[in-house]
């Protein structure tokens, strides 16, 4: 269904003044005819009074970035958009199936009526909520609960996203889906699972995340911008039928699931230790080579192969050890 905007209904103030004047005239005429004891037109004025009261229902006030979808006797009548004071057919009914749906998102604030009810014992009852049928056109952020999803290697990962969205077509949002808030929430969860299962948590060998048949370095942790863009596109394709525009999707939480988090932390620590040791050994070997070249170039000491081997061994122990060296002074000969 396509949205139909009602652009010629911004006559709320004029309609309000006219109804008030007619109401005053009706009441004044009723009083005057009663005093004059003229019974001929009193029934007409009595019938006109409830009609004028019903006409007040046609007044609609909208704030900035608000809309209301109207139906007339079950048919789509049109949509009012933008701030202003409108007057429509008083028999029109505002429709918003998601008015009472509360998600973990901005804009979901309840307005509670001031009236309080009491039971027979005088105990206070739950207050009655006043539900607004207006549809917000503002940009809202949906922050769904964290999902536990298996990545492409089968490792359970906990991930959460924040989706920024707004309504573009009010008719589609109201009539083409049952509840557009629940619909976008479920589609966000489904799209998130569909994208995450393509990527590993961290860079892994022989993994193709782009679909071109060539292994790459894509990962959830290292390619967060690319993953977020894919999630946004996936959600947009799913919610276009509901007249919703997805502006942005961002990963707000990413971690291994609790059952494997400790093991994966040990794995990362072991990998970091190995890389650090490799760097230390490479640096120590280079320093030993420089030292041997300097000794040979200066000619201060002539070292045979056995003395060179002992010097290399001692310097590698000193440079690669975890603790400070404890030197032993040899006052005699090596032989």
KEZA-132866 format. One record per residue (C-alpha): residue in three letters; x, y, z. Coordinates in pm, whole numbers, padded with zeros to 5 digits, always signed. Layout:
<nodes>
alaXYZ;...
</nodes>
This chain:
<nodes>
unk+00000+00000+00000;unk+00128+00345-00093;unk+00115+00640+00142;unk-00145+00909+00063;unk-00068+01246+00220;unk-00352+01475+00329;unk-00213+01817+00240;unk-00530+02029+00248;unk-00647+01956+00601;unk-00456+02222+00795;unk-00769+02413+00897;unk-00788+02311+01261;unk-00803+02659+01411;unk-01074+02781+01171;unk-01277+02463+01228;unk-01240+02496+01607;unk-01363+02857+01607;unk-01654+02770+01377;unk-01763+02475+01594;unk-01740+02687+01911;unk-01949+02965+01751;unk-02210+02714+01631;unk-02216+02553+01974;unk-02267+02889+02145;unk-02537+02980+01895;unk-02708+02644+01945;unk-02710+02672+02324;unk-02814+03038+02310;unk-03096+02960+02068;unk-03211+02669+02283;unk-03225+02896+02591;unk-03400+03176+02400;unk-03665+02946+02253;unk-03722+02790+02593;unk-03784+03133+02744;unk-04017+03229+02457;unk-04190+02892+02494;unk-04142+02821+02124;unk-04139+02443+02088;unk-04112+02427+01708;unk-03733+02453+01666;unk-03620+02317+02005;unk-03592+01952+01880;unk-03375+02069+01590;unk-03139+02252+01825;unk-03134+01952+02060;unk-03027+01721+01775;unk-02766+01971+01654;unk-02593+01980+01995;unk-02449+01621+01994;unk-02355+01664+01627;unk-02144+01966+01714;unk-01984+01777+02001;unk-01895+01489+01767;unk-01734+01736+01529;unk-01466+01807+01791;unk-01324+01460+01722;unk-01205+01580+01383;unk-00945+01811+01540;unk-00591+01670+01524;unk-00278+01834+01666;unk+00064+01707+01551;unk+00409+01805+01670;unk+00729+01816+01464;unk+00824+01482+01306;unk+00492+01319+01389;unk+00231+01153+01171;unk-00106+00989+01209;unk-00259+00725+00980;unk-00637+00754+00941;unk-00900+00506+00829;unk-01263+00584+00744;unk-01508+00296+00789;unk-01230+00041+00745;unk-01066+00201+00440;unk-00737+00388+00431;unk-00826+00758+00437;unk-00480+00918+00435;unk-00182+01028+00642;unk-00123+01357+00819;unk+00243+01457+00844;unk+00427+01748+01003;unk+00345+01988+01280;unk+00021+02180+01279;unk-00347+02191+01369;unk-00559+01980+01133;unk-00925+01906+01085;unk-01041+01583+00924;unk-01360+01383+00901;unk-01467+01328+01264;unk-01549+00964+01189;unk-01187+00890+01092;unk-00997+00657+01325;unk-00623+00676+01392;unk-00442+00343+01345;unk-00109+00242+01497;unk-00074-00132+01576;unk+00265-00074+01742;unk+00141+00196+01980;unk+00166-00029+02287;unk+00481-00214+02183;unk+00781-00126+02398;unk+01126-00220+02271;unk+01473-00140+02400;unk+01494+00174+02191;unk+01470+00549+02200;unk+01125+00704+02183;unk+00942+00435+02383;unk+00818+00645+02674;unk+00483+00575+02835;unk+00239+00852+02919;unk+00029+00761+03224;unk-00307+00918+03294;unk-00358+01110+03617;unk-00665+00912+03727;unk-00617+00646+03996;unk-00862+00365+04072;unk-00919+00190+04405;unk-01069-00147+04491;unk-01336-00216+04755;unk-01071-00230+05029;unk-00931+00109+04937;unk-00612-00029+04783;unk-00467+00162+04491;unk-00491-00013+04154;unk-00254+00006+03858;unk-00281+00333+03669;unk-00431+00327+03323;unk-00197+00409+03036;unk-00292+00664+02778;unk-00184+00523+02444;unk-00107+00765+02162;unk-00185+00657+01807;unk+00066+00902+01661;unk+00362+00761+01468;unk+00703+00909+01531;unk+00901+01002+01220;unk+01213+01080+01419;unk+01536+00885+01390;unk+01532+00614+01656;unk+01794+00369+01778;unk+01709+00005+01839;unk+01945-00172+02079;unk+01849-00539+02076;unk+01967-00786+02336;unk+02302-00958+02287;unk+02282-01265+02069;unk+02485-01584+02101;unk+02583-01685+01748;unk+02830-01941+01611;unk+03090-01789+01380;unk+03211-01963+01064;unk+03448-02181+01269;unk+03172-02293+01504;unk+03290-02087+01801;unk+03005-01937+02006;unk+03024-01557+02002;unk+02815-01300+02189;unk+02740-00995+01979;unk+02512-00692+02010;unk+02420-00423+01759;unk+02257-00081+01763;unk+02043+00000+01460;unk+01945+00356+01369;unk+01617+00367+01174;unk+01313+00576+01087;unk+00979+00537+00912;unk+00963+00655+00550;unk+00621+00523+00443;unk+00358+00525+00718;unk+00101+00330+00514;unk+00338+00038+00460;unk+00445+00043+00826;unk+00086+00024+00950;unk-00089-00194+00691;unk+00176-00416+00525;unk+00309-00573+00848;unk+00132-00670+01167;unk+00356-00469+01406;unk+00643-00273+01255;unk+00839-00247+01584;unk+00835-00621+01646;unk+00904-00679+01277;unk+01222-00470+01270;unk+01341-00625+01598;unk+01305-00980+01465;unk+01463-00891+01132;unk+01762-00736+01310;unk+01820-01061+01501;unk+01783-01270+01185;unk+02015-01052+00976;unk+02273-01045+01253;unk+02288-01424+01269;unk+02299-01454+00891;unk+02601-01222+00859;unk+02799-01331+01165;unk+02804-01696+01059;unk+03013-01596+00754;unk+03299-01446+00957;unk+03540-01587+01214;unk+03586-01400+01540;unk+03953-01337+01463;unk+04163-01379+01150;unk+04178-01747+01055;unk+04353-01926+00766;unk+04164-02063+00465;unk+03847-01863+00533;unk+03663-01683+00253;unk+03436-01406+00386;unk+03374-01222+00057;unk+03241-01514-00149;unk+03501-01482-00426;unk+03660-01820-00350;unk+03984-01666-00223;unk+04088-01677+00142;unk+04110-01334+00304;unk+04174-01166+00639;unk+03812-01075+00719;unk+03699-01117+01079;unk+03440-00986+01320;unk+03704-00819+01536;unk+03920-00674+01260;unk+03656-00591+00997;unk+03387-00438+01217;unk+03306-00159+00968;unk+03256-00403+00681;unk+03050-00639+00898;unk+02831-00351+01021;unk+02771-00234+00662;unk+02666-00586+00559;unk+02431-00610+00857;unk+02276-00275+00764;unk+02222-00380+00402;unk+02078-00715+00513;unk+01829-00550+00748;unk+01733-00288+00486;unk+01646-00557+00233;unk+01421-00725+00487;unk+01237-00420+00625;unk+01182-00230+00298;unk+00839-00391+00276;unk+00745-00216+00602;unk+00840+00131+00476;unk+01138+00154+00715;unk+01475+00306+00629;unk+01788+00175+00805;unk+02038+00457+00843;unk+02318+00280+01028;unk+02407-00039+01212;unk+02694-00058+01461;unk+02840-00342+01665;unk+02813-00243+02030;unk+02940-00564+02195;unk+03160-00846+02073;unk+03316-01125+02280;unk+03354-01500+02295;unk+03078-01679+02483;unk+03151-01742+02851;unk+03199-02119+02807;unk+03501-02074+02580;unk+03620-01726+02674;unk+03891-01850+02915;unk+04029-02102+02664;unk+04038-01847+02384;unk+04212-01597+02613;unk+04483-01853+02684;unk+04516-01914+02312;unk+04558-01544+02242;unk+04810-01509+02524;unk+05012-01806+02392;unk+05012-01660+02042;unk+05127-01322+02177;unk+05408-01487+02379;unk+05528-01680+02074;unk+05534-01367+01860;unk+05721-01175+02131;unk+05978-01453+02173;unk+06034-01467+01800;unk+06099-01095+01791;unk+06340-01116+02086;unk+06537-01402+01928;unk+06561-01223+01593;unk+06689-00911+01768;unk+06939-01107+01980;unk+07084-01290+01678;unk+07131-00959+01498;unk+07309-00808+01800;unk+07543-01109+01824;unk+07628-01081+01455;unk+07710-00713+01495;unk+07926-00787+01802;unk+08129-01057+01620;unk+08178-00832+01318;unk+08303-00545+01537;unk+08548-00770+01725;unk+08684-00912+01399;unk+08708-00567+01240;unk+08896-00406+01529;unk+09135-00696+01564;unk+09159-00652+01941;unk+09090-01017+02010;unk+09131-01314+01786;unk+08863-01575+01847;unk+08864-01925+01717;unk+08542-02107+01630;unk+08500-02253+01978;unk+08538-01912+02148;unk+08294-01759+01898;unk+08044-02035+01977;unk+08083-01970+02351;unk+08038-01594+02300;unk+07726-01647+02090;unk+07581-01885+02348;unk+07647-01649+02638;unk+07501-01342+02462;unk+07187-01529+02353;unk+07131-01649+02709;unk+07168-01294+02840;unk+06948-01132+02573;unk+06674-01396+02556;unk+06642-01476+02927;unk+06338-01376+03131;unk+06548-01255+03424;unk+06857-01042+03467;unk+07181-01226+03394;unk+07400-01348+03682;unk+07752-01329+03531;unk+08026-01574+03634;unk+08382-01439+03606;unk+08631-01695+03479;unk+08985-01600+03592;unk+09152-01896+03423;unk+09186-02021+03069;unk+08902-02161+02862;unk+09116-02476+02795;
</nodes>
